[in-house]
Structures are given as structure tokens and as C-alpha cells.
Amino acid sequence: MAHEVRAVVVREKDAPVGVETIIVPDPGLGEALVRVQACGVCHTDLHYRQGGISDDFPFLLGHEAAGIVEAVGDGVTDVDPGDFVVLNWRAVCGRCRACRRGRPQYCFDTANATQRMTLADGTELSPALGIGAFAEKTLVAAGQCTRVDPAAGPEVAGLLGCGVMAGLGAAINTGGVTRGDSVAVIGCGGVGDAAIAGAVLAGAATVIAVDVDDRKLRWAAEFGATHTVNSRERSPVEAVRDLTGGNGADVVIDAVGRPETYRQAFYARDLAGTVVLVGVPTPDMTIDLPLLDVFGRGGALKSSWYGDCLPSRDFPMLIDLYLKGRLDLDRFVSERIALDHVEEAFTKMHRGEVLRSVVVL
């Protein structure tokens, strides 16, 4: 049986998105059909529309989502129809070299649904990050469904599927922030503010937010930043050093992903400190650093892909912290919108007017 549903599709590079009827098949072996309840509008969706991920158009956009499992295919044992789940793009295989070494958060062979969703005329769609959740229903690999407490609303639970997890994980998992640390976060959009929230959650004593936009710096303070620095007005390297006794921060997180912000992060850290790159650069970007400085400053230069998360471990834990009032996920939701307002949400996101627009279905 096939399901006709409404979904947000982009047919070619830089074209406006549109709401179209798509066909979603019943789940096959190892697959799950999910009725989407909410999906955040993420920069990655915009990158897909711009052709920055691949040129495999048309794309079914949306990936930061939560919903209800409607049906499962043969061989599925971890989720059942009726489960409330957060969708993820790290369905670990259990067989690759990372999984065999006990590091499934680095799985090199994550799963997606085998069957393809299509346009009404049969044209196959490429679902964003193997999810495609700007849709009333979507088909995913069952391992992309992480069961969480349904007491959390889908608008906030779905945010763990990408941006919020990326930022929280950059601080906690990749950066290893712990009690008493000093942390600087460069770029205070959704991912950066999640990194700030993660640093606070981990017990950081000093949390410095750096951005060029005073509005974003005010948001950062609401998430727990102890200091804010407008880098249009002051060198962020000098400011971070001044706020850390002249030493630099223990962990500096670059949530922008540009050569200039990475260089700032590199020089704003303490000796033996850690730099974490979680902002996504474009393919043409390069960085030039004196090798002697890399050697002489010691420490670690790390990249954080999906916050080095393991969804089965991290999503339920973070939802539990949310329900206990220790993690304010509600603050990330700037607005709730309908499917046909995604194009407007992209414009607001590009202008820095929102942390997250969330499509509610």
C-alpha cells in the first residue's frame, strides 16, 4: 500500500521550495513508516536547496523531526507502531570498524530506507539526510527512530535530531567540557546556543559567547553565557584571554565554520586547550596556520560531526533532563509554522531573526 501525503520539495538548485503530493511506500525489511508531528527548519535544508550537499535533485527536505511510528517492516524489533520517536541520521550498523571497536558514535555505514519515496509521477526523491521530514509521513530505516518519553512535545523533542544535538554534543561529547572549565563559543545561532547550554549543563564556570549580532548575544545570555563579546567591536581573541586571566579558554567551539572564526578559536584557547569545529564549512574554504603554533600550543583540534552523539544513548537522556527542567529546549523554538511557510522560514533563518522555526503537522 502506498500513502499520498503533502511534503516540501525542491526540484532544482536554488529554486523556491513547494508543497507537493508525494508517494510514501509501506515499510519493507528493516524500515519504519513515521507520521511526522514536527520538524525544525535547519541550515542543512537550505544547503540542500542551494546544491551545497549534492546535485541529486529533487530533494525532499526536512530532517530535524519527531513523530509517531505508524508501521514497521519485517525484522524490526527496536520500535513498534505507536512509539513516539525522534528521527536521527546516525542509524548505526553494528558491523563497521568503528562499531566493532565500541565506538558506534563514529559509525561509518549508517542506514537509510532502501525503498524510495517519489513524486506523484514516479520521480524518485532524495530525502535530506536520509529522512525527508517536511512531510506528513516519511519512510526511514528503523534504526533512524529513537524512542523517547512522549511527555516531551514533538516541537522540542525533534530539535535533538540535528542542531541542538550538534551543539550540545560539541561541548559535552567532543569538547569534554567538565566542572570548572572555561568555554568560548563563536557563533550564537541555534547550534552555538546549544553548545552554550551544553557547557552550562556540564558545569563550566566561565562561558563566553562571541557573535557579531547583539540580538544573538542576548539569546546566548539567556542560555547561560556568563560573558558576551561582539566581535565587530573587539578582538574575540583578546576578549577571551582577558576574561580567562590572560590564558585563553579551556575549550573553544567554532559554531560558524569559516577560516577567520577557526583562526580566532585556535588562538583564543589556552595552552593544551581544545578547539572544536562544529560549524560546517563550504568545500572551497581552507585554513593556513603556522605549524610551529600547532605544535607549540599543544592540546587538540577536533571536528564534531552530529555532536559525536549516539542517538540511542543521548536522545532519551536529554529528553529526561528537559522533563526535569534542567535543559530548556523550549527556548530554541522561535515560531511554529505550517508546511507552506518553509520558504519564509529560510529567509528568517538567513537573516538571523530566529533560532528555530518549527513546522508543526
N, C-alpha and C positions, 0 to 999 in steps of 0.2 A: 504493500500500500504506500502511496506517495502522499505527501502533505503539501498543499498550496498555502504559502504564507507570505506576508509582506516583509520586505527586507531592504536595507540600504545598500545600493550597488554603485560602483564607479566603473564605467565601461572603458575609459581610456585615460591616459596621463593628463593630469591637471583639469579633467572635466568635472563639472559640478556633480555631486552625488545626487542620486534619485531613489525614490521608494518604488520598488518593483515587486511583482509577484515572482517568487522562486519556488522550485520544487525540491522538497527535502524527502529523501527516501527513508523507509523504515530501517532501523539499525540492523546491521549484519553482524558477523562474527567480531566480537570484541568492541562493538560500538554502542553508543548511547544516544538516544533522542532526548533533547532537553528543551523544555518550554522556558524561554528566556523571560525573566521578570525585570531585569535592569542591566544596563551596560554603560560603562563610563566612556566618554569621548577622550581618547588618548592621542598624544602626538604621533605615536606609531601609525595610527589610522591615517593621519594626514600624510605621513611619509609614504604609505601605500598609494594614496591618491596621487601623490606627486611623482610616482615611479621610483622613489628612493630605495625601495626594498627589492623589487624585481619588476619586470615588464610583463608578468603573467596575467594581464587583464582578460576579462573583467574580474574585479575583486568584490567579494562580499566582506564588507568592513565590520569592525567591532570585535573586541576580544576580552574586555575587562568586565566580566559578567557573572551573574548569579541567576539561578533558576531552579526548576523542578524537573527531575528525571521523569520522562513520560514512558519510556520503554527502553529495554536493553536487548542486545543481541545474544546469540549463543556464546558461552564461555565467559560471560561477565559475572563476577562474584563479589566485587568490592562495593558496588552500588546497586540499588533496587529502585523500581518505579515508586515515585512519591518522595524520594530523598531530596532534600534541599542541598544544592551543591554550588560551589564556586568553581568556575572553569579556569583551567590553567594551560599553559603551553609547555609544560615540562612533565609529560606522561612518561615516567622513567621505564626503561626497557628491562632492567634487571640482568642484562646479559653482556653489555659492553664493558670495556676495560675499566671505566670509572665505576660502574655499578659493582663489578666483581671485586674491586679494591675497597668497597664500602664507602664510596663517595657518590651516591646517586644524585646528589645535588649538581653534579657536573655531567650527568648522563649525556652521552654523545649520540644517542639514537632514539630520541623521544618519538612517541607515536602520535599519529593523527588518524582520522577516519579514513578507511580505504575507499568507500563509495564517495562520489562527488555530488554535491548539490548543484542544481542547474537553473538557468533562466527558463522561462516558460517554453521557449523554442528549442530547448535541449542544450544550449551552450553551457559548457561546464564553467563553474565558478571557482575562483581561488579564494578560500576563506582566510582572512587575516590571521596570521599566527596559527593556522590550522583550526580556527574557532568560528569566526564569522557570526558574531552575536548581535549585530544590529538587525535582528530578525525575530519574528515571533517564535520560531523554533529553529534549532540548529542541530547538526549531526557531528558528533565528536568521537574520538577514541574514548572508551570508558575510563581509561587512566587519566584523562583530562578533567574528570569530575572529582572534586574533593568534597566529601560530605562534611558539613559544618552544622552548628546549632541553628535551627530555624528561628530562634528568638531574635536573631540579628536580621534587620531588614535587608532586602536584596540590594537596595541602593548603596548601602555601605559595605555589605559583605563582598559584592562584586569588585570593589576597588582593590581588594587584595590580589585579584587576578593579574594585575600588572603594576601600575605606577606606585601605589602605596607599598606594595611588597618590595618593589625595586629599591625604594628609598630606605625603608626600614631595614631591609637586608643588607644594604650597602654599609649602614652603620653597625648593625649587630653581628651579621654573619661574616661579611667581608672585612670590614674595618676592625672588628673585635673590640668595639668600644666597651669600656668597663667603668666601674665606680671610680670617680675622681678624675677621669680623663678630661682633657681639653679637646674640643672638637670645633672645626670650622667647616661650614657648608657654603659652597659657592654656587649660587643659583637657587632661588627660593620659590620655584613653582611647586607643582604637586609632588614631584619626586624629591626635590630638595627639602620641602617641609616635612615629608615623611621621614627623611634622614634625620632631621632635627628631632622629630617625635621619637624616633628610634634611639637617638643619643640620650635624650632625656629619660626614656624608659630604662636604658642600660645604666643610668646613674652618673652620666657625665656631669662634672662640676661647672665647666665653662662651655657654653655653646654659642658660637659666633656665626651669625647669619650675614652673608655677603650678597648683595644684588645691586643693580643699577636703578631699581624702581622702589620708591619709598612705600608704595602700597604693598608690594610683596614683602618688604621688610616688616611692615606692621603685621601681616599674616604670620610671618616667621616668629615674631614675638609671642603671638597667641599660641603657637605650638610649643613654646618653651625656650626660645632663644634668649640667652642672658644678655647678649650684646648684638647690635646691628651695625653694619658698615655699608654705606653707599659708596660703591667703588668708582662712581663718577666724580666723587668729591675727595676721595682719599685713597691712597695706595692700599689695597687689601693686604698685601704682604706686610707692610709697615703696621697697619692696624692690628692684624692678628698677632704679630710679635709684641706690640705694645700691651695687648690685652692678656698676654701669657708670660709676663715677666721678661720679655725680650727673647724668649726661646723659640716661639712658634708652637703650633698646636700638635698634640699627640696624633690626631687623625684629622686629615683634611679631605673632604669629599667634594669632588667636582661633579656637580649635577647639571652642568651646561654641556660640556664635551666639545670645547673649542681649544685650539692651541694656546691662546692667551690665558684662558682660565686654567688650563692644566699647568702652565708655567707658574701661574700665581699659586696654585695648590702645592706645587713642588717646593717652592721657596718659602711658603708660609708654614711648613711643617717643622717640627723640632728635629734635632739630630736623632736618628733611629726611629723617626716617626713614620707614619703610614699615609700614603696618598691612595685614594680610592676613586677611580673613574667610573661613574655610573651614567653620566650624560652621554648620549650617542653621537659620535662624530660622523661627518659625511665622508665618503670614500676618498675625496681629494685632500683631506686635511693631513698635515704632517707636523711633527714636533722636533725641534732641534735643541738639545740640552748638552752642556759640556759634560763629557764622560767623567771627568775628574770630580764634578759636583755630584754626579750619580753615585760614584764610589765613595766620596768623602763624607756624604751626608748619611750614608747607611740606610737602615730601615727598609721599607718595602713600597713598591709601586704596584698596585693591584687594579684589575678591572673587575667590576661587579656586574655579572650578567644575570638579570632577574633576581638580584639581591642574593645570589648563591642560595636560593631557597630550595627546600624540599616541601612541596605543597602538602603532602600528607602529614608532615610534622608541623609546619609553620602556620598554615591557614587555621586549623582548629584552635591552636594555642592563641593566635592573635584575636580571633573571634571571642575566645574566653576572656581575654584581657579587656576587650571592648565591652563585653556584657558586665564586667566587674567595675567599669568606669575608669580603667587605667589607661585606655587608649582611645582618644577622641576621634573616631573615624567620621562622625557626623560633620565635623568641621571642614572636611575636604569637599563636601558636596555643596557647590555654589548654586546650582539650579537643577531642577528636574524638567526634562523636555520630552516631546513626542518624537517618533521616528523621523517625521518630515522636517525637523528643526536641526538636524545634524550639520548641514552646511553652515547655518548661522553659528552653531557652536564652534565649528572650526575657526571662524572669523574671530569670535570672542577669545578663543584659546590663543590664537596667533597674536592678538593684541595684549595678552596678559591680563584680561579682565576677569578670568575665572580660574579657580583651581581645578574643579571638575564639573563639567556638565554631564548629567547622567540621564540617559534615555530610559524611561520607565514604560513598560509594555503591559 
